[in-house]
Amino acid sequence: MNILSIFDNPTLLASLLAWALAQIFKIPIHYLREKEIDWTLLLRAGGMPSSHSAIVAAAAFSIGLHIGYDTPLFSIAFVFAMIVIYDATGIRRQAGLHARAINIMIKDLVDGHPLQSRDKFIEVLGHSPIEATLGVLLGISTAEILYLIEIHQ
């Protein structure tokens, strides 16, 4: 088995492609919002669209396309996707908001009383509902396009 065998696994290919596209799309979307190019977004969590949502949606949808939506494997993939998306928009989002609040408190303390450590927490950990929704749509679209290409070969 070699590394190129991933191209024989349409679900894995769709999932990885959806993740990569989501990460790549973050750069121009960030540029449109902030007027700066940030290449670190290629490997960072958070941002628009959600790569977490894209990868799990592509996996679940691709499994449904290839083996059926009435199978136990699709059920597992769907539940797993829901947990990941919930985590990305819920728990991780709240952790990001807490990090932002802590960073503001540290700045306030530093302005009035210097602290030894000035490390900042990463604030963009989770996703807003729209970021997750666009990630899901990207994942489903990627899986569908690859499936259509596959059946027409």
Z-matrix of the N, CA and C atoms (Angstrom, degrees):
N
C 1 1.458
C 2 1.525 1 108.41
N 3 1.313 2 116.16 1 128.68
C 4 1.456 3 119.43 2 178.47
C 5 1.524 4 110.21 3 -117.12
N 6 1.315 5 114.20 4 172.41
C 7 1.465 6 120.13 5 -175.63
C 8 1.524 7 112.15 6 -64.16
N 9 1.326 8 117.38 7 -27.19
C 10 1.457 9 120.49 8 -179.39
C 11 1.525 10 113.14 9 -71.34
N 12 1.333 11 116.80 10 -10.36
C 13 1.460 12 119.44 11 179.11
C 14 1.532 13 112.21 12 -67.74
N 15 1.336 14 118.57 13 -11.45
C 16 1.473 15 119.12 14 175.18
C 17 1.519 16 110.93 15 -62.28
N 18 1.354 17 116.60 16 -25.21
C 19 1.456 18 119.36 17 178.81
C 20 1.529 19 111.46 18 -72.65
N 21 1.323 20 116.82 19 -12.37
C 22 1.462 21 121.33 20 174.99
C 23 1.526 22 111.67 21 -89.78
N 24 1.311 23 117.02 22 -4.28
C 25 1.458 24 122.06 23 -179.75
C 26 1.527 25 107.95 24 -112.63
N 27 1.325 26 118.12 25 94.94
C 28 1.462 27 119.98 26 -174.24
C 29 1.525 28 114.00 27 -63.13
N 30 1.317 29 117.79 28 -31.24
C 31 1.466 30 119.88 29 179.46
C 32 1.520 31 110.97 30 -69.74
N 33 1.320 32 116.62 31 -43.88
C 34 1.464 33 120.02 32 177.34
C 35 1.523 34 110.46 33 -64.67
N 36 1.311 35 117.23 34 -42.31
C 37 1.459 36 121.35 35 179.76
C 38 1.526 37 110.80 36 -62.52
N 39 1.329 38 117.39 37 -46.67
C 40 1.469 39 120.72 38 178.95
C 41 1.526 40 110.94 39 -61.38
N 42 1.321 41 116.61 40 -41.15
C 43 1.469 42 120.83 41 -179.11
C 44 1.526 43 111.25 42 -64.75
N 45 1.317 44 116.38 43 -48.67
C 46 1.464 45 120.19 44 -179.08
C 47 1.525 46 111.67 45 -65.87
N 48 1.318 47 116.74 46 -38.27
C 49 1.462 48 119.93 47 178.02
C 50 1.527 49 111.08 48 -66.55
N 51 1.329 50 117.54 49 -42.27
C 52 1.471 51 120.94 50 178.02
C 53 1.526 52 110.25 51 -61.19
N 54 1.335 53 116.88 52 -42.74
C 55 1.467 54 120.34 53 178.07
C 56 1.528 55 110.12 54 -61.87
N 57 1.337 56 116.99 55 -47.92
C 58 1.464 57 120.75 56 -178.11
C 59 1.524 58 111.35 57 -62.25
N 60 1.321 59 116.63 58 -43.19
C 61 1.468 60 119.44 59 178.62
C 62 1.523 61 111.79 60 -62.59
N 63 1.325 62 116.71 61 -42.21
C 64 1.467 63 119.80 62 178.40
C 65 1.526 64 110.41 63 -60.52
N 66 1.321 65 117.00 64 -44.30
C 67 1.463 66 120.31 65 179.86
C 68 1.529 67 110.56 66 -64.14
N 69 1.320 68 117.49 67 -41.67
C 70 1.467 69 121.60 68 -179.51
C 71 1.527 70 110.61 69 -66.85
N 72 1.347 71 117.22 70 -42.61
C 73 1.466 72 120.85 71 -179.21
C 74 1.524 73 112.71 72 -62.95
N 75 1.325 74 117.65 73 -22.90
C 76 1.464 75 120.59 74 -179.44
C 77 1.520 76 111.64 75 -62.14
N 78 1.326 77 117.46 76 -32.59
C 79 1.467 78 120.66 77 -176.01
C 80 1.529 79 111.51 78 -67.27
N 81 1.356 80 119.91 79 -54.56
C 82 1.471 81 117.52 80 178.91
C 83 1.531 82 113.48 81 -66.79
N 84 1.331 83 117.57 82 -32.95
C 85 1.468 84 119.55 83 178.22
C 86 1.524 85 109.82 84 -65.19
N 87 1.340 86 116.59 85 -42.98
C 88 1.464 87 120.54 86 176.84
C 89 1.530 88 110.22 87 -62.95
N 90 1.321 89 116.49 88 -39.76
C 91 1.464 90 119.67 89 179.56
C 92 1.532 91 110.88 90 -62.28
N 93 1.328 92 116.80 91 -43.27
C 94 1.466 93 119.99 92 179.41
C 95 1.527 94 111.71 93 -62.29
N 96 1.330 95 116.74 94 -34.06
C 97 1.469 96 120.97 95 -178.92
C 98 1.526 97 112.68 96 -81.40
N 99 1.326 98 116.04 97 -44.02
C 100 1.470 99 120.94 98 -169.63
C 101 1.522 100 114.31 99 -109.15
N 102 1.329 101 117.68 100 -9.65
C 103 1.468 102 122.77 101 -177.74
C 104 1.526 103 112.50 102 61.04
N 105 1.330 104 115.62 103 34.98
C 106 1.462 105 121.04 104 175.02
C 107 1.526 106 108.89 105 -145.75
N 108 1.326 107 115.34 106 146.77
C 109 1.460 108 120.67 107 177.05
C 110 1.517 109 108.05 108 -94.14
N 111 1.321 110 116.36 109 126.54
C 112 1.460 111 122.36 110 -179.49
C 113 1.519 112 109.07 111 -124.76
N 114 1.343 113 116.09 112 97.41
C 115 1.459 114 121.78 113 -177.32
C 116 1.519 115 112.34 114 -69.01
N 117 1.337 116 118.18 115 -18.28
C 118 1.461 117 119.83 116 179.72
C 119 1.524 118 111.73 117 -66.66
N 120 1.328 119 117.30 118 -17.38
C 121 1.460 120 121.10 119 179.04
C 122 1.525 121 111.96 120 -64.36
N 123 1.341 122 117.40 121 -19.92
C 124 1.462 123 120.32 122 178.89
C 125 1.523 124 112.44 123 -60.32
N 126 1.326 125 116.64 124 -29.55
C 127 1.464 126 120.16 125 -175.72
C 128 1.519 127 113.59 126 -123.03
N 129 1.320 128 117.27 127 12.91
C 130 1.461 129 120.51 128 -176.03
C 131 1.523 130 111.48 129 -106.88
N 132 1.319 131 115.81 130 149.48
C 133 1.464 132 121.56 131 176.06
C 134 1.519 133 109.49 132 -79.33
N 135 1.306 134 115.91 133 158.04
C 136 1.459 135 121.39 134 178.39
C 137 1.518 136 110.91 135 87.90
N 138 1.321 137 115.35 136 169.27
C 139 1.448 138 120.65 137 177.54
C 140 1.519 139 112.84 138 97.83
N 141 1.329 140 113.63 139 178.82
C 142 1.469 141 122.49 140 -174.62
C 143 1.506 142 109.68 141 -107.85
N 144 1.320 143 119.76 142 127.57
C 145 1.466 144 129.64 143 -8.43
C 146 1.523 145 111.29 144 -85.01
N 147 1.295 146 116.62 145 170.03
C 148 1.457 147 121.99 146 -179.35
C 149 1.530 148 110.24 147 -74.27
N 150 1.334 149 116.38 148 115.43
C 151 1.467 150 119.69 149 177.36
C 152 1.525 151 110.74 150 -72.97
N 153 1.337 152 116.90 151 -28.01
C 154 1.468 153 119.97 152 175.70
C 155 1.534 154 109.82 153 -62.42
N 156 1.317 155 116.10 154 -47.35
C 157 1.461 156 120.31 155 178.99
C 158 1.522 157 110.96 156 -65.13
N 159 1.324 158 116.79 157 -39.70
C 160 1.463 159 120.70 158 -178.63
C 161 1.525 160 111.63 159 -63.16
N 162 1.320 161 117.27 160 -45.88
C 163 1.466 162 120.02 161 -175.02
C 164 1.527 163 111.64 162 -68.15
N 165 1.326 164 117.67 163 -41.95
C 166 1.473 165 118.76 164 -178.45
C 167 1.524 166 111.56 165 -75.92
N 168 1.333 167 117.72 166 -33.01
C 169 1.467 168 120.09 167 177.08
C 170 1.529 169 109.93 168 -67.43
N 171 1.329 170 116.57 169 -41.70
C 172 1.464 171 119.84 170 178.06
C 173 1.521 172 110.68 171 -62.43
N 174 1.320 173 117.06 172 -42.74
C 175 1.464 174 120.68 173 -179.95
C 176 1.528 175 110.82 174 -62.17
N 177 1.316 176 116.71 175 -50.31
C 178 1.469 177 120.15 176 -177.76
C 179 1.522 178 111.26 177 -64.09
N 180 1.315 179 116.84 178 -46.31
C 181 1.463 180 120.25 179 -177.81
C 182 1.528 181 110.86 180 -65.28
N 183 1.319 182 116.67 181 -40.64
C 184 1.463 183 120.75 182 179.20
C 185 1.529 184 111.25 183 -64.27
N 186 1.320 185 116.57 184 -41.21
C 187 1.470 186 119.87 185 176.11
C 188 1.521 187 109.78 186 -60.56
N 189 1.317 188 116.73 187 -43.64
C 190 1.464 189 119.83 188 177.76
C 191 1.516 190 112.19 189 -61.33
N 192 1.330 191 116.85 190 -42.72
C 193 1.462 192 120.41 191 179.49
C 194 1.528 193 112.16 192 -63.66
N 195 1.332 194 116.54 193 -40.69
C 196 1.459 195 120.59 194 -172.34
C 197 1.532 196 114.69 195 -86.23
N 198 1.317 197 117.42 196 -36.09
C 199 1.471 198 117.53 197 -176.76
C 200 1.521 199 113.27 198 -122.94
N 201 1.312 200 116.49 199 -7.24
C 202 1.460 201 119.62 200 175.09
C 203 1.514 202 113.32 201 114.73
N 204 1.338 203 113.68 202 147.23
C 205 1.458 204 120.54 203 179.75
C 206 1.527 205 112.07 204 -83.85
N 207 1.318 206 116.79 205 -5.92
C 208 1.457 207 120.38 206 -179.92
C 209 1.529 208 111.97 207 -104.48
N 210 1.331 209 116.60 208 23.65
C 211 1.459 210 120.41 209 -177.42
C 212 1.536 211 111.11 210 -104.51
N 213 1.316 212 116.92 211 154.54
C 214 1.465 213 119.90 212 175.65
C 215 1.537 214 112.45 213 -60.05
N 216 1.332 215 117.92 214 -35.63
C 217 1.462 216 119.94 215 -179.80
C 218 1.526 217 111.28 216 -64.16
N 219 1.331 218 117.31 217 -40.97
C 220 1.462 219 119.16 218 176.15
C 221 1.521 220 110.28 219 -63.45
N 222 1.337 221 117.57 220 -40.39
C 223 1.466 222 120.94 221 179.18
C 224 1.523 223 111.05 222 -59.12
N 225 1.329 224 116.35 223 -44.18
C 226 1.472 225 120.85 224 178.43
C 227 1.524 226 110.12 225 -63.04
N 228 1.339 227 116.98 226 -46.27
C 229 1.467 228 120.91 227 -179.12
C 230 1.528 229 110.86 228 -63.10
N 231 1.329 230 116.80 229 -39.65
C 232 1.461 231 120.96 230 -179.92
C 233 1.531 232 110.92 231 -65.11
N 234 1.324 233 116.48 232 -46.74
C 235 1.468 234 120.64 233 179.48
C 236 1.524 235 110.29 234 -63.21
N 237 1.330 236 116.55 235 -43.30
C 238 1.462 237 121.03 236 177.49
C 239 1.532 238 109.95 237 -59.71
N 240 1.332 239 117.30 238 -43.42
C 241 1.464 240 120.76 239 178.98
C 242 1.524 241 110.93 240 -61.92
N 243 1.318 242 117.04 241 -42.78
C 244 1.464 243 119.98 242 179.72
C 245 1.523 244 111.79 243 -62.72
N 246 1.334 245 116.74 244 -39.57
C 247 1.470 246 120.41 245 178.71
C 248 1.523 247 110.19 246 -65.07
N 249 1.322 248 117.02 247 -45.70
C 250 1.469 249 120.83 248 -179.20
C 251 1.524 250 110.69 249 -63.22
N 252 1.327 251 117.18 250 -44.69
C 253 1.462 252 120.76 251 -179.03
C 254 1.528 253 110.52 252 -66.73
N 255 1.322 254 116.79 253 -41.05
C 256 1.468 255 120.01 254 176.39
C 257 1.524 256 110.56 255 -60.69
N 258 1.322 257 116.52 256 -44.93
C 259 1.461 258 120.94 257 179.27
C 260 1.522 259 110.90 258 -62.69
N 261 1.329 260 116.84 259 -42.66
C 262 1.468 261 120.84 260 -177.88
C 263 1.522 262 111.84 261 -65.29
N 264 1.337 263 117.03 262 -35.45
C 265 1.462 264 119.51 263 -177.78
C 266 1.519 265 113.00 264 -95.40
N 267 1.306 266 117.25 265 -17.20
C 268 1.462 267 120.25 266 -176.11
C 269 1.505 268 112.48 267 -104.61
N 270 1.310 269 115.66 268 -83.24
C 271 1.460 270 121.39 269 -172.59
C 272 1.524 271 111.93 270 -62.35
N 273 1.344 272 117.51 271 -49.56
C 274 1.460 273 119.97 272 -178.61
C 275 1.523 274 111.04 273 -66.76
N 276 1.314 275 117.80 274 -34.25
C 277 1.465 276 121.12 275 177.65
C 278 1.530 277 109.81 276 -63.86
N 279 1.326 278 116.00 277 -45.11
C 280 1.460 279 119.61 278 179.02
C 281 1.529 280 111.05 279 -64.36
N 282 1.329 281 117.12 280 -38.50
C 283 1.464 282 120.01 281 177.26
C 284 1.528 283 110.12 282 -61.30
N 285 1.320 284 116.97 283 -38.44
C 286 1.460 285 120.78 284 177.28
C 287 1.519 286 112.08 285 -65.27
N 288 1.338 287 116.63 286 -41.03
C 289 1.470 288 119.85 287 177.74
C 290 1.529 289 110.88 288 -65.41
N 291 1.333 290 116.65 289 -38.20
C 292 1.464 291 119.67 290 176.51
C 293 1.520 292 110.70 291 -64.55
N 294 1.330 293 117.08 292 -41.61
C 295 1.466 294 120.39 293 178.31
C 296 1.521 295 110.54 294 -60.14
N 297 1.335 296 116.77 295 -40.83
C 298 1.467 297 120.15 296 178.78
C 299 1.530 298 110.29 297 -62.34
N 300 1.336 299 117.15 298 -44.20
C 301 1.466 300 120.61 299 179.92
C 302 1.531 301 110.85 300 -64.05
N 303 1.315 302 116.98 301 -41.38
C 304 1.466 303 120.52 302 178.67
C 305 1.524 304 110.35 303 -63.83
N 306 1.331 305 116.90 304 -41.71
C 307 1.465 306 119.83 305 178.22
C 308 1.519 307 111.66 306 -61.58
N 309 1.327 308 117.71 307 -38.75
C 310 1.469 309 121.10 308 177.62
C 311 1.527 310 109.91 309 -65.33
N 312 1.338 311 116.75 310 -42.54
C 313 1.470 312 119.54 311 179.16
C 314 1.527 313 110.71 312 -63.72
N 315 1.312 314 117.33 313 -41.97
C 316 1.468 315 120.57 314 179.20
C 317 1.522 316 110.09 315 -62.85
N 318 1.339 317 117.19 316 -42.47
C 319 1.466 318 120.05 317 178.40
C 320 1.524 319 110.37 318 -61.22
N 321 1.323 320 116.25 319 -43.25
C 322 1.465 321 119.81 320 178.84
C 323 1.527 322 110.65 321 -61.05
N 324 1.330 323 116.28 322 -43.39
C 325 1.463 324 119.74 323 178.88
C 326 1.523 325 111.29 324 -65.11
N 327 1.319 326 115.81 325 -40.83
C 328 1.464 327 120.09 326 -179.23
C 329 1.524 328 110.28 327 -64.71
N 330 1.306 329 117.17 328 -39.03
C 331 1.458 330 120.34 329 179.27
C 332 1.528 331 111.83 330 -64.21
N 333 1.339 332 117.15 331 -33.87
C 334 1.454 333 120.14 332 -178.73
C 335 1.521 334 113.28 333 -98.58
N 336 1.294 335 117.06 334 -30.00
C 337 1.454 336 122.33 335 -177.30
C 338 1.527 337 108.41 336 -151.91
N 339 1.331 338 117.74 337 109.40
C 340 1.469 339 120.12 338 -176.53
C 341 1.533 340 112.49 339 -58.70
N 342 1.306 341 114.93 340 135.83
C 343 1.453 342 121.50 341 175.96
C 344 1.528 343 109.01 342 -103.87
N 345 1.324 344 116.35 343 159.74
C 346 1.460 345 120.59 344 179.79
C 347 1.523 346 111.86 345 -70.53
N 348 1.298 347 117.28 346 -41.67
C 349 1.457 348 121.41 347 -175.89
C 350 1.518 349 110.13 348 -105.39
N 351 1.295 350 116.14 349 133.12
C 352 1.459 351 120.12 350 177.87
C 353 1.521 352 111.07 351 -121.56
N 354 1.331 353 116.50 352 27.07
C 355 1.458 354 120.44 353 177.72
C 356 1.523 355 109.41 354 -66.30
N 357 1.328 356 114.74 355 141.47
C 358 1.458 357 120.32 356 178.36
C 359 1.510 358 109.29 357 -107.81
N 360 1.323 359 114.92 358 145.14
C 361 1.451 360 120.56 359 173.19
C 362 1.526 361 108.83 360 -78.83
N 363 1.307 362 116.46 361 153.05
C 364 1.455 363 120.62 362 173.05
C 365 1.523 364 107.17 363 -75.72
N 366 1.320 365 116.23 364 123.58
C 367 1.451 366 120.13 365 -174.01
C 368 1.518 367 113.53 366 -90.82
N 369 1.309 368 118.22 367 -25.39
C 370 1.455 369 120.30 368 -176.52
C 371 1.520 370 108.65 369 -97.29
N 372 1.322 371 115.92 370 79.67
C 373 1.455 372 121.24 371 -179.85
C 374 1.514 373 111.65 372 -99.55
N 375 1.296 374 116.24 373 -37.55
C 376 1.453 375 120.45 374 -174.16
C 377 1.512 376 111.87 375 -114.64
N 378 1.312 377 115.44 376 -173.66
C 379 1.457 378 121.61 377 -174.38
C 380 1.512 379 111.47 378 -125.23
N 381 1.316 380 114.55 379 148.43
C 382 1.460 381 119.73 380 171.11
C 383 1.529 382 107.39 381 -75.73
N 384 1.318 383 117.41 382 163.65
C 385 1.467 384 119.12 383 178.08
C 386 1.532 385 113.38 384 -56.98
N 387 1.322 386 118.30 385 -37.11
C 388 1.472 387 120.10 386 -179.87
C 389 1.527 388 110.76 387 -68.47
N 390 1.334 389 117.70 388 -37.73
C 391 1.465 390 120.77 389 177.22
C 392 1.528 391 110.38 390 -63.34
N 393 1.333 392 116.59 391 -42.05
C 394 1.461 393 120.54 392 178.38
C 395 1.531 394 111.17 393 -67.62
N 396 1.321 395 116.75 394 -41.44
C 397 1.463 396 120.35 395 179.43
C 398 1.525 397 111.23 396 -62.34
N 399 1.320 398 116.91 397 -44.39
C 400 1.464 399 119.25 398 178.44
C 401 1.524 400 110.90 399 -66.38
N 402 1.333 401 117.83 400 -33.80
C 403 1.461 402 120.60 401 174.45
C 404 1.514 403 111.78 402 -63.25
N 405 1.334 404 116.83 403 -42.74
C 406 1.469 405 121.05 404 177.79
C 407 1.527 406 110.10 405 -62.22
N 408 1.324 407 117.30 406 -45.92
C 409 1.464 408 120.86 407 -179.95
C 410 1.532 409 111.02 408 -63.25
N 411 1.319 410 117.38 409 -38.77
C 412 1.461 411 120.97 410 176.60
C 413 1.524 412 110.52 411 -63.69
N 414 1.322 413 117.33 412 -43.85
C 415 1.461 414 121.21 413 179.45
C 416 1.516 415 112.25 414 -63.08
N 417 1.319 416 116.70 415 -45.96
C 418 1.465 417 120.96 416 179.31
C 419 1.526 418 110.47 417 -63.72
N 420 1.327 419 116.77 418 -43.85
C 421 1.473 420 120.83 419 179.81
C 422 1.517 421 111.49 420 -62.66
N 423 1.320 422 116.82 421 -42.80
C 424 1.464 423 120.63 422 179.87
C 425 1.523 424 110.77 423 -62.52
N 426 1.334 425 116.65 424 -46.65
C 427 1.467 426 120.46 425 179.08
C 428 1.524 427 111.00 426 -62.28
N 429 1.318 428 117.23 427 -41.69
C 430 1.472 429 121.22 428 -179.61
C 431 1.529 430 110.99 429 -64.88
N 432 1.318 431 117.37 430 -45.59
C 433 1.474 432 120.50 431 -179.37
C 434 1.525 433 110.41 432 -62.78
N 435 1.320 434 117.49 433 -45.71
C 436 1.472 435 119.38 434 178.67
C 437 1.520 436 111.46 435 -63.96
N 438 1.313 437 117.46 436 -37.50
C 439 1.466 438 121.49 437 177.61
C 440 1.528 439 110.34 438 -63.72
N 441 1.321 440 117.56 439 -45.18
C 442 1.458 441 121.10 440 179.30
C 443 1.528 442 111.70 441 -63.55
N 444 1.326 443 116.28 442 -39.30
C 445 1.470 444 120.32 443 175.64
C 446 1.529 445 110.19 444 -62.28
N 447 1.333 446 115.49 445 -43.85
C 448 1.475 447 121.00 446 -178.08
C 449 1.523 448 111.76 447 -63.10
N 450 1.322 449 118.47 448 -44.98
C 451 1.470 450 119.99 449 -176.02
C 452 1.519 451 112.36 450 -75.18
N 453 1.322 452 117.34 451 -16.70
C 454 1.460 453 119.88 452 179.66
C 455 1.522 454 112.78 453 -98.79
N 456 1.314 455 117.23 454 11.97
C 457 1.465 456 119.95 455 177.83
C 458 1.496 457 110.43 456 -90.91
